[in-house]
């Protein structure tokens, strides 16, 4: 599942939280008890000049602390790492989601174009 598909053009952190929770609930309705969420960004490192990386780190931390319900979320993750465990290893990214995400949380409408 890719979310949010352009409905919210530049979501705030609060909107991303709601989007993530809604996506996870949909996946649970489809039978996935603990959805794996890849919180996407252009890079895997948190960079204060790239707000989406900071939001991704916050969402991943919230998921680890159980604040987002029964989900596993990692981020920031670039698309190549999200789909390829080999790429994750090469880049030194330790990921349980790489190669098997249930939800791709896209940072904004403009970046969605590059994913699709």
N, C-alpha and C positions, 0 to 999 in steps of 0.2 A: 504494500500500500504506500502510495506517495501522498503526503500531506504537507502543507496545505496547498492545494493546486491552484493558487492564484486568487482564491476568494478573499484572503487577507493579504494585501499587497506587501506591506512591510510590518509584520507582526511584532508587537512588543514582547518582552519576556512573559508578561502575564497572559497575553494571547497565545504564545507558544505553549505555555503550561496547559491552557484549555484545549488547544489543538491536540497536544500529546495525549491528554486524558481522553478526549473524544475518540481519537484513533485507536487507543488501547482498548476502549470499551467495545468498539466495532470489531476488533480482532478477537476479543473474548467471545463475542456473539458468534463468531465464525469458528470457535472451538480452540483458539490458542489461549491457554490459561495465563501465561506470562509472556506477553509480546516483547520482542527485542526491537528496541528503537535506536536507529542510527541518527544522531543529531548532526546533520551535515553542515560543513563549512568548506572553504577552499583548501584549508590546511588542517593538520592534526594538532598543531601547537596553539595554545592560547596566546592571542596577540591583542593588546589593548586598542590597537588601531583597527581591529576587525571585530566590531561588536558581536557579530554572530558567533565568534569563537568563545567569547565570554559567556554569552547566553547558553551555548552548548555545554560548557563546563558546569554552569549553574544547574542546568537540567539534569545532567549526569549525576551531580552530587545529590540533588533532590531525590532522584530515583534510588540511589544507594541508601539514602536515609529513610526510604519508604514514604516520602511525601507525595509521590505521584501514583500511589496504588501499586498493584502487583505488576510492575514492568521492570525490564532491564533496559537501561538507556546508557549509551556511550556517546561521547562527543568532546570536542569536535572531531569529526571524522570526514575525510575527503572521500569522494565517490570511489576512487580506485581501491582504497583500503576497505571500504564498506563491502565491496563485492569480491575481493580477492585476499584470502588469508596469506597467500604467498607474498603479495605486495605489502601487507601489514608486517610480515616478518622482515622483509627487506628494509622497510622504513623504520623498523624498531617499535612498532605500535602493538602493544599487548591488548588484544581485543577478543572477547567472547562472541561478538556479533559478526565480525568480519566473515563474509561468505554466506551468512544466513540471517539477514535482517528480515523482520516482519514489517516494519514501518520505517520509511525514510522521511524524516522531518526536515523539510527544506527551509532554509533561513528566510527566503523571500521570493517573490514572483520572478525577479530577474534571474536568480540562480537556478530556478527550476528548469529554465530553458536548456541549460547545459546538461542537466541530468537526464532529461527525456531525450 
